[in-house]
Amino acid sequence: MAADAIRIERPTTNSKLFAHTRWDAVPAAAGLFHLAYLLALYFLVPHTPLWVMLILGFVYSLMVNANINGVGHNFIHNPFFRSQLLNRLFGITQSIACCFSQTMYDAVHMQHHKGNSDRQDEKGDTIDWLSIYRHGHDGEAENPWRYVFLSFFRDDVGAIRKDLRKRKNGDEFWGNMELAAFASTLLVMAIIVPSNPIHFINWRFILYFLPFWYLGHCFSYLNGYYRHYGANPEKPIAWGVSSYGRIYNWLFFYNGYHAEHHFRPKVHWIKMEKFRRSIEDLQKQEGVRTIKRAHMLGFLDPDLPKRGGRDRADERENATSLAR
């Protein structure tokens, strides 16, 4: 089977609301639930025991990860709604829920697909801003814990804005709107204490919320790391690492099928299982890597390649060539 001959099946619908399928009501509802959950945390903090709030905060962190890599990710590749305005408004809800800009995430994610977690070039740069090799050394992936805990601070907002400006489709304006929306929401939450009577300067909520917000994005980077660690940046069909756990993929709207996704990014999540079956033989032939656990737990994989293994493999290959 030739890779360039593979075609993808696009879902169609007669819905006046949804662009591709009515099933997109599910991730859309999940995204709105995440926003409602954030607002619930805000109103619960003054009235709820700390131990309960710590559990709820950890759940929020997991939801940030699931939203970015499930709802938000699918929304980038296949916007849910026919109405462009409705898509823009939904982007604002997701920006508030995750406390980042959905449109700026779009720019970063499209750059990710241009580079597909590429290795550094001769200048030490990568096309993919999120590449696990971008801050690595000697052609190896970066230490996973550095990647997980530092990537949050590495976004180049200037480069992102420049990319959005080049699109000339209003993305820069809406990206700024999303930043203003979540910043304004956090500002209101920081000022007003939702108690009876109302108090002001809500430092307890901000002190409580910010670590879980950061942790949620760290979980997202942890997911991203093991979706590419051990993949082959030189082979399009093997650009990603896949995990096929059923519950995991239900929660993340089939983004666990990550090798398949990078091979054909426009495959809709409801078609992913069928698409995988159509290329399974080719994947086996090309050595596509899979793991049994969810990507966030990829570090527990018993067959995890060791960092530095590429250098040792190159040394063995060079030694064999010299011997010849």
C-alpha positions as CSV (number, residue, x, y, z in Angstrom):
1,M,0.0,0.0,0.0
2,A,1.5,3.3,-1.1
3,A,1.3,6.0,1.6
4,D,0.4,8.8,-0.9
5,A,-2.5,6.7,-2.2
6,I,-4.2,6.5,1.2
7,R,-7.5,8.4,1.3
8,I,-9.4,9.5,4.4
9,E,-13.2,9.4,4.8
10,R,-14.7,12.7,5.9
11,P,-18.0,12.6,7.9
12,T,-20.9,14.6,6.6
13,T,-24.1,15.8,8.2
14,N,-27.3,17.7,7.3
15,S,-27.2,19.5,10.6
16,K,-27.5,23.2,10.4
17,L,-25.5,23.6,13.6
18,F,-22.6,21.2,13.3
19,A,-20.1,21.3,10.5
20,H,-19.1,17.6,10.3
21,T,-21.2,15.4,12.6
22,R,-23.8,15.8,15.4
23,W,-21.4,13.7,17.5
24,D,-19.3,16.9,17.9
25,A,-22.0,17.9,20.4
26,V,-20.1,15.6,22.9
27,P,-16.7,17.3,22.9
28,A,-18.5,20.7,22.7
29,A,-20.5,19.8,25.8
30,A,-17.3,18.6,27.5
31,G,-15.6,21.9,26.8
32,L,-18.5,23.8,28.3
33,F,-18.6,21.5,31.3
34,H,-14.9,22.4,31.9
35,L,-15.8,26.1,32.0
36,A,-18.6,25.4,34.4
37,Y,-16.3,23.4,36.6
38,L,-13.8,26.3,36.8
39,L,-16.6,28.7,37.8
40,A,-17.8,26.1,40.4
41,L,-14.3,26.1,41.9
42,Y,-14.4,29.8,42.3
43,F,-17.7,29.8,44.1
44,L,-16.8,26.8,46.3
45,V,-13.5,28.0,47.7
46,P,-14.9,30.2,50.5
47,H,-17.3,27.5,51.7
48,T,-15.6,24.1,51.2
49,P,-13.0,22.3,53.4
50,L,-9.4,22.6,52.0
51,W,-9.0,18.8,51.5
52,V,-12.1,18.7,49.3
53,M,-10.8,21.7,47.3
54,L,-7.4,20.1,46.8
55,I,-9.1,17.0,45.3
56,L,-11.3,19.2,43.1
57,G,-8.2,21.2,42.1
58,F,-6.3,18.1,41.0
59,V,-9.3,17.1,38.9
60,Y,-9.3,20.5,37.3
61,S,-5.6,19.9,36.3
62,L,-6.6,16.6,34.7
63,M,-9.4,18.4,32.9
64,V,-7.1,21.0,31.5
65,N,-5.0,18.2,30.0
66,A,-8.0,16.4,28.6
67,N,-9.5,19.6,27.2
68,I,-6.3,20.8,25.5
69,N,-5.5,17.3,24.0
70,G,-9.1,16.2,23.4
71,V,-11.7,19.0,22.9
72,G,-9.4,21.8,21.9
73,H,-7.2,19.7,19.7
74,N,-10.1,18.3,17.7
75,F,-11.6,21.7,17.5
76,I,-8.5,23.0,15.8
77,H,-8.4,20.4,13.1
78,N,-12.2,20.1,12.6
79,P,-14.0,23.1,14.0
80,F,-17.3,21.9,15.4
81,F,-19.8,24.5,14.0
82,R,-20.9,25.7,10.6
83,S,-21.1,29.3,12.0
84,Q,-17.7,31.0,12.1
85,L,-19.0,33.3,14.8
86,L,-20.1,30.3,16.9
87,N,-16.6,28.7,16.5
88,R,-15.0,32.0,17.7
89,L,-17.3,32.2,20.7
90,F,-16.6,28.6,21.6
91,G,-12.9,29.3,21.4
92,I,-13.4,32.0,24.0
93,T,-15.1,29.6,26.3
94,Q,-12.2,27.2,26.0
95,S,-9.7,30.0,26.5
96,I,-11.3,30.9,29.8
97,A,-11.7,27.2,30.9
98,C,-8.0,26.5,30.3
99,C,-6.7,30.0,30.9
100,F,-4.9,30.4,27.6
101,S,-5.7,31.4,24.1
102,Q,-7.3,28.7,21.9
103,T,-6.4,30.6,18.8
104,M,-2.8,31.0,19.9
105,Y,-2.8,27.3,20.7
106,D,-3.9,26.8,17.1
107,A,-0.8,28.6,15.8
108,V,1.5,26.6,18.0
109,H,-0.2,23.3,17.1
110,M,0.0,24.0,13.4
111,Q,3.7,24.7,13.7
112,H,3.9,21.3,15.6
113,H,2.4,19.7,12.5
114,K,4.8,21.5,10.2
115,G,7.8,20.0,12.1
116,N,6.3,16.8,13.6
117,S,8.6,16.9,16.6
118,D,11.6,17.2,14.3
119,R,15.3,17.0,15.4
120,Q,17.5,20.1,15.4
121,D,18.9,21.3,12.1
122,E,22.5,22.4,11.6
123,K,21.7,25.7,13.4
124,G,20.4,23.9,16.4
125,D,16.8,24.9,15.7
126,T,13.6,23.0,15.0
127,I,10.6,23.8,12.9
128,D,8.2,22.5,15.6
129,W,8.2,24.8,18.6
130,L,7.0,21.9,20.8
131,S,9.5,19.4,19.5
132,I,10.9,17.2,22.3
133,Y,14.3,17.6,20.5
134,R,14.2,21.4,20.5
135,H,16.1,21.8,23.8
136,G,17.9,18.4,23.7
137,H,21.5,17.7,23.1
138,D,23.4,15.6,20.6
139,G,20.3,14.7,18.6
140,E,18.5,13.3,21.6
141,A,15.2,14.2,23.1
142,E,15.2,16.6,26.1
143,N,15.0,15.1,29.6
144,P,11.2,14.6,30.0
145,W,11.0,16.4,33.4
146,R,12.7,19.5,32.0
147,Y,10.3,19.4,29.1
148,V,7.3,18.9,31.3
149,F,8.0,21.6,33.8
150,L,9.7,24.3,31.7
151,S,7.7,24.2,28.4
152,F,4.9,26.3,30.1
153,F,7.4,29.2,30.2
154,R,8.9,28.8,26.7
155,D,6.1,30.1,24.4
156,D,7.3,32.8,22.2
157,V,4.3,35.1,22.2
158,G,5.9,37.4,19.6
159,A,6.4,34.5,17.1
160,I,2.8,33.3,17.7
161,R,1.4,36.8,17.1
162,K,3.5,37.1,13.9
163,D,2.1,33.8,12.7
164,L,-1.5,34.9,13.4
165,R,-0.9,38.2,11.7
166,K,0.2,36.5,8.5
167,R,-3.0,34.6,8.3
168,K,-5.0,37.8,7.7
169,N,-8.2,36.2,8.7
170,G,-8.9,37.8,12.1
171,D,-7.0,35.3,14.1
172,E,-4.8,37.9,15.7
173,F,-7.8,39.9,16.9
174,W,-9.6,36.8,18.3
175,G,-6.4,35.6,19.9
176,N,-6.2,39.0,21.7
177,M,-9.9,38.7,22.6
178,E,-9.3,35.3,24.2
179,L,-6.3,36.6,26.2
180,A,-8.4,39.5,27.4
181,A,-11.4,37.2,28.2
182,F,-9.5,34.8,30.5
183,A,-7.3,37.6,32.0
184,S,-10.5,39.6,32.8
185,T,-12.1,36.5,34.3
186,L,-9.1,35.8,36.6
187,L,-9.0,39.4,37.5
188,V,-12.6,39.4,38.7
189,M,-12.0,36.2,40.6
190,A,-8.9,37.8,42.2
191,I,-10.9,40.8,43.3
192,I,-14.3,39.6,44.4
193,V,-14.7,37.0,47.1
194,P,-18.1,35.2,46.5
195,S,-19.2,35.2,50.1
196,N,-22.2,36.7,52.0
197,P,-21.6,39.5,52.4
198,I,-19.2,40.0,49.4
199,H,-15.5,40.7,50.3
200,F,-12.7,42.0,48.2
201,I,-9.2,40.8,47.3
202,N,-9.6,37.1,46.8
203,W,-6.0,36.1,47.5
204,R,-7.0,32.7,48.8
205,F,-8.6,31.6,45.5
206,I,-5.6,32.8,43.4
207,L,-3.1,31.1,45.7
208,Y,-5.2,28.0,45.5
209,F,-5.9,28.1,41.7
210,L,-2.6,29.0,40.1
211,P,-0.7,25.8,41.0
212,F,-3.4,23.6,39.7
213,W,-3.6,25.7,36.5
214,Y,0.2,25.3,36.0
215,L,0.0,21.6,36.9
216,G,-2.8,21.0,34.2
217,H,-0.5,22.5,31.5
218,C,2.4,20.4,32.8
219,F,0.2,17.3,32.4
220,S,-0.5,18.4,28.8
221,Y,3.2,18.6,28.1
222,L,3.7,15.2,29.7
223,N,1.1,13.8,27.3
224,G,2.8,15.5,24.4
225,Y,6.3,14.2,25.3
226,Y,5.3,10.5,25.3
227,R,3.2,11.0,22.1
228,H,6.5,11.5,20.3
229,Y,9.2,9.9,22.4
230,G,10.5,6.9,20.5
231,A,8.7,7.9,17.3
232,N,10.6,8.3,14.0
233,P,10.8,12.0,12.9
234,E,12.1,10.8,9.5
235,K,9.0,8.7,8.6
236,P,5.6,10.4,8.2
237,I,3.6,7.3,9.1
238,A,5.7,6.9,12.3
239,W,5.8,10.6,13.4
240,G,3.8,9.8,16.5
241,V,3.4,7.1,19.1
242,S,-0.1,5.6,19.5
243,S,-2.0,4.3,22.5
244,Y,-5.2,2.4,21.9
245,G,-6.8,2.2,25.4
246,R,-10.6,2.4,24.9
247,I,-11.4,4.6,28.0
248,Y,-8.4,6.8,27.4
249,N,-9.5,7.5,23.8
250,W,-13.1,8.1,24.8
251,L,-11.9,10.8,27.2
252,F,-9.5,12.3,24.8
253,F,-11.6,11.9,21.7
254,Y,-9.2,9.5,20.0
255,N,-6.1,11.7,20.2
256,G,-4.4,8.5,21.6
257,Y,-4.3,7.4,17.9
258,H,-1.4,9.8,17.5
259,A,0.7,8.2,14.8
260,E,-2.5,8.0,12.8
261,H,-3.3,11.6,13.5
262,H,0.1,13.0,12.4
263,F,0.0,10.8,9.3
264,R,-3.4,12.3,8.3
265,P,-4.3,15.3,10.6
266,K,-7.7,15.9,9.2
267,V,-9.1,12.5,10.1
268,H,-12.1,13.2,12.3
269,W,-12.1,11.6,15.7
270,I,-15.2,9.4,14.9
271,K,-13.4,7.9,11.9
272,M,-10.1,7.2,13.7
273,E,-10.6,3.5,14.5
274,K,-11.6,2.8,10.9
275,F,-8.7,4.7,9.5
276,R,-6.3,2.8,11.7
277,R,-7.6,-0.5,10.4
278,S,-7.0,0.7,6.9
279,I,-3.3,1.4,7.4
280,E,-2.5,-1.2,10.1
281,D,-0.4,-3.4,7.8
282,L,1.6,-0.4,6.6
283,Q,2.2,0.7,10.2
284,K,3.6,-2.7,11.2
285,Q,5.8,-2.7,8.1
286,E,7.2,0.8,9.0
287,G,7.7,0.1,12.7
288,V,5.2,2.5,14.2
289,R,5.6,2.5,17.9
290,T,2.7,1.9,20.3
291,I,2.4,1.8,24.1
292,K,-0.2,0.1,26.2
293,R,-0.7,2.9,28.8
294,A,-2.2,6.4,28.3
295,H,0.5,8.8,27.0
296,M,0.6,10.7,30.3
297,L,1.8,7.4,31.9
298,G,4.2,6.7,29.1
299,F,7.2,6.8,31.4
300,L,5.9,3.5,32.9
301,D,6.1,1.7,29.6
302,P,8.3,-1.4,30.0
303,D,9.7,-1.0,26.5
304,L,10.5,2.6,26.8
305,P,13.7,3.4,24.7
306,K,16.5,4.8,26.8
307,R,17.7,8.3,26.1
308,G,21.1,8.1,24.5
309,G,20.2,4.9,22.7
310,R,20.3,6.7,19.3
311,D,23.9,7.7,19.8
312,R,24.9,4.1,20.7
313,A,23.0,2.8,17.7
314,D,24.9,5.3,15.4
315,E,28.2,4.2,17.0
316,R,27.4,0.5,16.3
317,E,26.5,1.4,12.7
318,N,29.7,3.3,12.2
319,A,31.8,0.6,13.7
320,T,30.1,-1.9,11.3
321,S,30.8,0.3,8.3
322,L,34.5,0.7,9.3
323,A,34.8,-3.1,9.7
324,R,33.6,-3.5,6.2
